[in-house]
Amino acid sequence: MDQDSVLHKIVTQEPAYSRLLFNLIKCCPTFQREFLDLILGPQYATMVNIEQIRPENDIPEYGRPDWDIRSDKLRAFVEIKVDRRRWLTEHQTLTEPETNALNGYAKYLSEQPKDKHKMLVFLVPGDWPTDRLKDKFPQLEQSGIELKIVRWENVLSRIVKCEDAHHDVLLEEFRKLLQERFGPMKFDDAERTFLLSKDFTTIYSACFKTNELVEQLKEKVKEKLKDRLQAKIEIVIEPDKPTVDFFGFYLRQKQQQKNRLLWVGVCPEYGSPISFGVGGDDQCFSSEAFTAGWQGPTKQCNGYKLAELPETLFQSDDLVKAVWEKLAPVMDRIIAAA
């Protein structure tokens, strides 16, 4: 079984996937051919070179597509999604909800010269809700726009086809990254042994309860935020699927996607079933609020400064209540600061 990709802790959000993917097709000609053929089709893939692909190109009044591809005979926007819970942004929404008129990227493409083939491509996970786009196909087709949905699983299979995949270190690491996140599920020897061991039931029960603990803490956080709407703080699940490294949720200020105020969840590297804390790149007031609300010992985990909860806490008859009593003062400080 593959070792974990060195990228899996670095490349987690959609912008990072978009930039890495662009750099890979720029540096690896065989993968560039395979990928463009996948998203554009063989007819138009041969008409495009790397200089005609503009990542995050700002189009005033219409937004900023992940990729803007333009050639003499083609104009295409590519939108990259890695989280099944993340739907379309305002500019990616294809039609107005009330009038059903074309909106955002679709409207812009419809206004391009008729002699150009126009495409709107969505690169998405296999479980992304593409059914919600189906009713848009006829209207886009009538406007001369081809809507295409490509799966990350298809990208993975194209990488495998590349003759230099195992010789290009970065491309191989990207393959591992996609395999981890979007590939079929596999168990290694150690995991299979564990599944068949007599301890499996006990450990599975503990894992299930830990997941439920995170969910109940999230509900308590939601209730607290309902009373403090002026703080404009929202809950974000990350990652979209639990991983071997961590799972949980974090708080951020609305309209500020890079602003993480507080993380709550499970980090096995930390050696504790549950904790909360702040990252090194969080806003100064968030770190100060955490320090003011939690004055106990801390520990570093995946770049986060986490509260080191005492082992005796996990002997409590009501663990949700016990952890919440530690978390609530930090929440109060962060909400007040925000």
C-alpha positions in Angstrom: 0.0 0.0 0.0 1.2 3.5 -0.8 2.8 5.6 1.9 1.0 8.9 2.7 1.7 11.6 0.2 3.9 14.4 1.5 1.3 16.8 0.1 -1.7 15.6 2.1 -1.1 18.0 5.0 -0.2 20.9 2.7 -2.8 20.6 -0.1 -6.2 20.6 1.6 -8.3 23.4 0.1 -9.6 24.0 -3.4 -7.2 26.9 -4.2 -4.2 24.7 -3.4 -5.5 21.9 -5.5 -6.1 24.3 -8.4 -2.5 25.8 -8.3 -0.9 22.4 -7.9 -2.8 21.0 -10.8 -1.8 23.9 -13.0 1.9 23.6 -12.0 1.8 19.9 -12.8 0.4 20.3 -16.3 2.9 23.0 -16.9 5.9 20.9 -15.8 4.7 17.5 -17.1 3.9 17.4 -20.9 2.4 13.9 -20.9 0.1 14.7 -18.0 -0.8 18.0 -19.7 -2.0 16.1 -22.8 -3.9 13.6 -20.7 -5.6 16.1 -18.5 -6.6 18.6 -21.2 -8.0 15.7 -23.3 -10.0 14.7 -20.2 -11.6 18.1 -19.5 -11.8 19.6 -23.0 -12.1 16.5 -25.2 -9.6 15.5 -27.9 -11.0 18.0 -30.4 -10.2 21.1 -28.4 -7.3 19.8 -26.2 -4.9 20.0 -29.1 -5.9 23.6 -29.7 -4.7 24.8 -26.3 -1.2 25.4 -24.9 -0.2 26.3 -21.4 0.2 30.0 -22.1 -3.5 30.1 -22.9 -4.6 28.9 -19.4 -4.9 31.6 -16.9 -5.4 30.5 -13.2 -7.6 32.7 -11.1 -8.1 35.2 -13.8 -10.3 38.1 -12.5 -13.2 39.0 -14.8 -14.8 42.2 -13.5 -18.5 41.8 -12.6 -18.4 38.1 -13.4 -16.0 36.7 -10.8 -12.8 34.8 -10.9 -12.9 31.2 -12.3 -10.2 28.8 -11.1 -9.0 28.5 -14.7 -9.8 30.6 -17.7 -8.8 28.9 -21.0 -8.9 30.9 -24.2 -7.7 30.1 -27.7 -8.8 31.2 -31.2 -11.6 28.6 -31.2 -12.3 28.0 -27.5 -13.3 29.8 -24.3 -13.6 27.6 -21.3 -13.9 28.1 -17.5 -12.8 25.4 -15.2 -14.1 25.2 -11.6 -12.4 22.9 -9.1 -14.2 21.4 -6.2 -12.8 19.0 -3.6 -15.5 19.2 -0.8 -18.9 17.6 -1.5 -20.4 20.1 1.0 -19.2 23.1 -0.9 -21.7 24.1 -3.5 -21.5 26.9 -6.1 -20.5 30.5 -5.3 -22.6 33.4 -6.5 -20.7 33.7 -9.8 -20.7 29.9 -10.4 -24.5 29.7 -10.1 -25.6 29.2 -13.6 -29.0 30.9 -13.5 -30.8 33.5 -11.4 -33.1 31.8 -8.9 -36.1 34.0 -9.6 -35.9 34.8 -13.4 -33.9 31.7 -14.4 -31.8 34.0 -16.6 -28.2 33.1 -17.2 -25.9 34.3 -14.4 -22.2 34.7 -13.6 -19.9 32.6 -15.6 -22.7 31.2 -17.8 -23.8 34.7 -18.8 -20.3 35.8 -19.6 -19.7 32.8 -21.8 -23.0 33.3 -23.6 -21.8 36.7 -24.6 -18.6 35.5 -26.3 -18.3 35.4 -30.1 -20.4 32.8 -31.7 -17.5 31.3 -33.7 -15.9 30.2 -30.4 -16.8 26.9 -28.7 -17.8 27.7 -25.1 -17.3 25.3 -22.2 -18.0 25.3 -18.5 -16.1 22.5 -16.7 -16.6 21.3 -13.1 -13.9 19.1 -11.7 -15.6 17.5 -8.7 -15.4 14.5 -6.3 -17.5 11.4 -7.1 -20.0 12.2 -4.4 -20.5 15.8 -5.3 -24.2 16.6 -5.9 -24.1 16.9 -9.7 -27.8 16.1 -9.9 -28.5 19.7 -9.0 -27.0 20.8 -12.3 -28.9 18.5 -14.5 -31.8 20.9 -15.1 -29.3 23.5 -16.4 -28.0 21.4 -19.3 -30.8 22.3 -21.8 -30.7 26.0 -21.1 -26.9 26.1 -21.4 -26.9 24.1 -24.6 -29.4 26.5 -26.1 -27.0 29.3 -25.3 -24.2 27.6 -27.0 -22.4 26.5 -23.8 -21.2 22.9 -23.2 -21.4 22.0 -19.5 -19.0 19.2 -18.6 -18.6 17.3 -15.3 -15.3 15.6 -14.7 -14.5 13.5 -11.6 -11.2 13.5 -9.7 -11.3 9.7 -10.0 -10.9 10.2 -13.8 -7.9 12.4 -13.2 -6.4 9.7 -11.1 -6.8 7.1 -13.8 -5.2 9.5 -16.3 -2.1 10.0 -14.1 -1.7 6.2 -14.0 -1.7 6.3 -17.9 1.2 8.8 -18.0 4.4 7.0 -19.1 6.5 9.2 -16.7 4.2 9.1 -13.7 6.5 7.0 -11.6 9.6 9.0 -12.6 8.2 12.4 -11.9 8.3 12.8 -8.1 5.7 15.6 -7.8 3.3 13.8 -10.1 3.7 10.6 -8.1 3.0 12.5 -4.9 -0.1 14.1 -6.5 -1.3 10.6 -7.5 -0.9 9.4 -3.9 -2.8 12.5 -2.7 -5.7 11.8 -5.1 -5.6 8.1 -4.2 -5.9 9.0 -0.5 -8.8 11.4 -0.9 -10.7 10.2 -4.0 -9.5 6.7 -4.7 -11.2 3.4 -3.8 -10.9 2.3 -0.1 -8.1 -0.2 0.7 -6.8 -1.7 3.9 -3.2 -2.5 4.5 -1.9 -5.6 6.3 -1.9 -3.9 9.7 -5.4 -2.6 9.3 -6.7 -6.0 8.1 -5.1 -7.7 11.1 -6.8 -5.2 13.4 -10.2 -5.6 11.8 -10.0 -9.3 12.5 -8.7 -9.0 16.1 -10.7 -9.5 19.3 -10.1 -5.8 20.2 -11.9 -4.4 17.2 -15.3 -4.1 18.8 -14.0 -2.2 21.8 -11.9 0.2 19.8 -14.6 0.7 17.2 -17.0 1.6 20.0 -14.5 4.1 21.4 -14.1 5.7 17.9 -17.8 5.9 17.4 -18.3 7.6 20.7 -15.4 10.0 19.9 -17.1 11.0 16.7 -20.4 11.5 18.6 -18.5 13.6 21.1 -17.3 15.9 18.4 -20.8 16.2 16.9 -22.4 17.0 20.3 -19.7 19.7 20.9 -20.5 21.2 17.5 -24.2 21.4 18.4 -23.3 23.2 21.7 -21.2 25.6 19.7 -24.1 26.2 17.3 -26.4 27.0 20.2 -24.0 29.5 21.6 -23.5 31.2 18.3 -27.3 31.6 17.8 -27.2 34.0 20.8 -24.3 36.0 19.4 -25.2 36.6 15.8 -23.5 39.9 15.8 -20.1 38.1 16.0 -20.8 36.8 12.4 -19.0 33.5 13.1 -19.7 30.3 11.3 -18.8 26.6 11.7 -16.8 24.8 9.0 -16.3 21.1 8.8 -12.7 20.1 7.9 -11.7 18.0 6.3 -14.9 17.0 4.4 -14.1 13.4 5.4 -12.3 12.3 8.5 -8.7 11.3 7.8 -6.0 9.4 9.7 -4.5 12.7 10.7 -7.4 14.7 12.1 -11.1 15.5 11.9 -13.4 18.0 13.5 -14.6 21.5 12.8 -13.3 25.1 13.1 -14.8 28.5 13.5 -14.2 31.4 11.2 -15.7 34.8 10.6 -18.1 34.9 7.8 -16.8 36.2 4.4 -13.2 35.5 5.6 -12.4 32.0 4.4 -8.8 32.0 5.6 -9.6 33.3 9.1 -9.7 30.3 11.5 -10.6 31.4 15.0 -10.7 28.0 16.8 -10.4 24.3 15.9 -12.2 21.5 17.8 -11.7 17.9 17.1 -9.5 14.8 17.1 -5.8 14.8 16.2 -4.3 11.3 16.8 -0.7 12.7 16.6 -1.6 14.7 19.7 -2.4 11.5 21.7 -5.7 12.6 23.0 -9.2 11.7 21.8 -10.4 15.3 21.8 -9.0 18.8 22.1 -9.4 22.4 20.9 -7.0 25.2 20.0 -5.7 27.8 17.5 -3.3 27.6 14.6 -0.1 29.6 14.1 -1.7 31.6 11.2 -4.8 32.5 13.1 -5.6 36.2 13.9 -3.8 37.6 16.9 -7.0 38.3 18.8 -7.9 34.6 18.4 -4.6 33.4 20.0 -5.0 36.0 22.8 -8.5 34.9 23.5 -7.5 31.2 23.6 -4.7 32.0 26.0 -7.1 34.0 28.2 -9.8 31.3 28.2 -7.5 28.3 28.6 -4.7 28.7 31.1 -3.8 25.0 31.4 -0.9 23.2 29.6 -0.8 23.1 25.7 0.7 20.9 23.1 1.6 21.4 19.4 -0.2 19.2 16.8 -0.2 19.8 13.0 0.7 23.4 13.5 -2.0 24.0 16.1 -1.6 25.0 19.7 -4.0 22.7 21.5 -5.3 22.6 25.1 -3.8 19.6 26.9 -6.8 18.2 28.6 -6.2 16.2 31.8 -6.5 12.4 31.5 -8.9 12.4 34.5 -11.4 14.4 32.4 -12.0 11.3 30.3 -13.2 9.3 33.3 -16.2 11.7 33.6 -19.7 10.2 33.6 -20.7 13.0 31.2 -17.7 13.6 28.9 -19.6 16.1 26.7 -20.4 18.3 29.7 -16.8 17.9 31.1 -15.2 19.0 27.8 -17.7 21.8 27.2 -16.9 23.3 30.6 -13.3 23.6 29.4 -14.2 24.8 25.9 -17.0 27.3 26.7 -14.7 29.9 28.4 -12.5 29.9 25.3 -15.6 30.2 23.1 -16.8 33.2 25.1 -13.5 35.0 24.8 -13.2 34.4 21.0 -16.8 35.5 20.4 -16.3 38.7 22.4 -13.1 39.5 20.6 -14.6 38.9 17.2 
